[in-house]
Amino acid sequence: MTVWWRIRLACLAATMLAAFAAARPALAQDSAEVDCASLDNIKIANLAQYDFNTCAQQSHQGRATEGPVASNHEMLIAVNRSTFVAVRYLEANRYTYFDIDDVADFVPNIFDMPMRNWGGELHYGRFTVAPVEVKIADDSPYLNCFAYMSRWGPVALAPGYRFGLGGLYCAVDTLTPTEREFQEFLDGMEF
C-alpha cells in the first residue's frame, strides 16, 4: 500500500469517526476514540495484521415522544494493504429499538459512503450478507465489498431489535475479495 493510500485511509477513518460522533445531535452524547482492545462488544480476529486501526465508543441519551431513549454504539475501522474493514455495533436500552430490515437498508444508514450495485442477500451463519460496490473516499474508485449485518433481541410490541451489527469488508484498489476470505473474517468476529 502506498504512503498516499495509508494517509488517505487514515483521513477517511478520522472522517468516519467524526461522523459517528456527530450522529443523533438531538440527544445527549458521550463519544470517545478508544483503543480497539478496549471495545466491549466487538472484536475481530488477527487485528494485528492490519497496518492501521481505529475505534470509538459512543452513548446517546434523551427523550422522545414515547419516553426515554438511550443507546450505545461501537465502531472499528481497520486497513491493511489489501483489505478495508468497518464494523459498527448498536445496542438500545429497554425503551429503544433499531429498525433493521435488510442489509441494503441497514448498512448505508450506519456508514455515510456512496454504495451501488447491490447483489442478492445470502445468509452465512448469523449474518445476512450481500455484495456491493462502495466508494470509501471522495477521490477513490468504487471498491468491491461485502456488506453484512446481524440483528437480535426483537422488541415486544415494536417493529425492531435491541441489538444490531453491520459492516463492510472491501478489497483495496480494484481487487475483489474472495468469499472464503470474507467468511474467515466473519468466523473470526466476536460480538
Order of alpha helices (4+ residues) and beta strands (2+ residues): alpha-beta-beta-beta-beta-alpha-beta-beta-beta-beta-beta-alpha
